[in-house]
Amino acid sequence: MIAAIVEDLGPWNWVVLGIILLTLEILLPGVFLLWIGIAALIVGALSLALISAAFWTWHLQVLVFLALSLITAYAGKRIMSSREAESDLPLLNKRGDQLIGRIATLTEPIENGRGRVKLGDTMWRVSGPDLPAGAKVRVVGASDPDLELRVEPG
């Protein structure tokens, strides 16, 4: 019974499925249903062109749809990943990186490679050579928990 229903569907059902998937992409954006919808539209167009061909059975249509879904999803991923724009604020959520190059005075000495410095209104953990409190230092790097410092002459 299911096979009979699938055989009677015809090419327009692929077009309708493609339109439904494209509509769902608009409602639920994620740029994935777009590529499957395009694959369904391609199979619909092929079905319209090959409607009288004996070899164009529903089995072959489903296989072509699955293959085209994989191909269009892969191509879509390649297209979308190549379109990633450079941010005009690359350090927006990298607070430590924003401080690189700043000069500060140690508020606590660096002992055993660890100390603290105040930059702005924030106390930062720092790593660097052992230095006394009050030494001028320059921020030369930032790792996850610490700022990396270098002695600033003067």
Residue pairs with C-beta under 8 A, 6 or more apart in sequence:
3 58
6 58
7 57
7 58
9 58
10 47
10 51
11 44
11 47
11 48
11 51
12 44
13 44
14 40
14 41
14 43
14 44
14 47
14 61
14 65
15 40
15 41
15 44
15 45
17 37
17 40
17 44
18 37
18 38
18 39
18 40
18 41
18 43
18 44
19 37
19 41
20 37
21 33
21 34
21 36
21 37
21 40
22 33
22 34
22 37
22 38
22 41
24 33
24 37
25 31
25 32
25 33
25 34
25 37
31 76
31 80
32 73
32 76
34 76
35 69
35 72
35 73
35 75
35 76
36 69
36 72
36 73
38 72
39 65
39 68
39 69
39 71
39 72
40 65
42 68
42 72
43 61
43 64
43 65
43 68
46 56
46 61
46 64
47 56
47 61
50 56
91 97
91 98
94 142
96 124
96 142
96 143
96 147
97 142
99 119
99 124
99 139
99 142
99 147
100 139
100 140
100 141
100 142
101 138
101 139
102 119
102 138
102 139
103 136
103 137
103 138
103 139
103 152
104 117
104 118
104 119
104 136
104 137
104 138
104 139
105 117
105 134
105 135
105 136
105 137
106 115
106 116
106 117
106 126
106 131
106 132
106 133
106 134
106 135
106 137
107 116
107 117
107 118
107 123
107 133
108 115
108 116
108 117
108 133
109 115
109 130
109 131
109 132
109 133
110 126
110 127
110 128
110 129
110 130
110 131
110 149
111 130
112 130
113 127
113 128
113 129
113 130
114 125
114 126
114 127
114 146
115 125
115 126
115 127
115 128
115 131
116 123
116 124
116 125
116 126
117 123
117 124
117 126
117 137
117 147
117 149
118 124
119 139
119 147
124 146
124 147
125 145
125 146
125 147
126 137
126 146
126 147
126 148
126 149
127 143
127 146
127 147
127 148
127 149
128 137
128 148
128 149
128 150
128 151
129 151
131 137
131 149
131 151
135 151
136 151
136 152
136 154
137 149
137 150
137 151
137 152
138 149
138 150
138 151
138 152
139 147
139 148
139 149
140 148
140 149
140 150
141 147
141 148
142 148
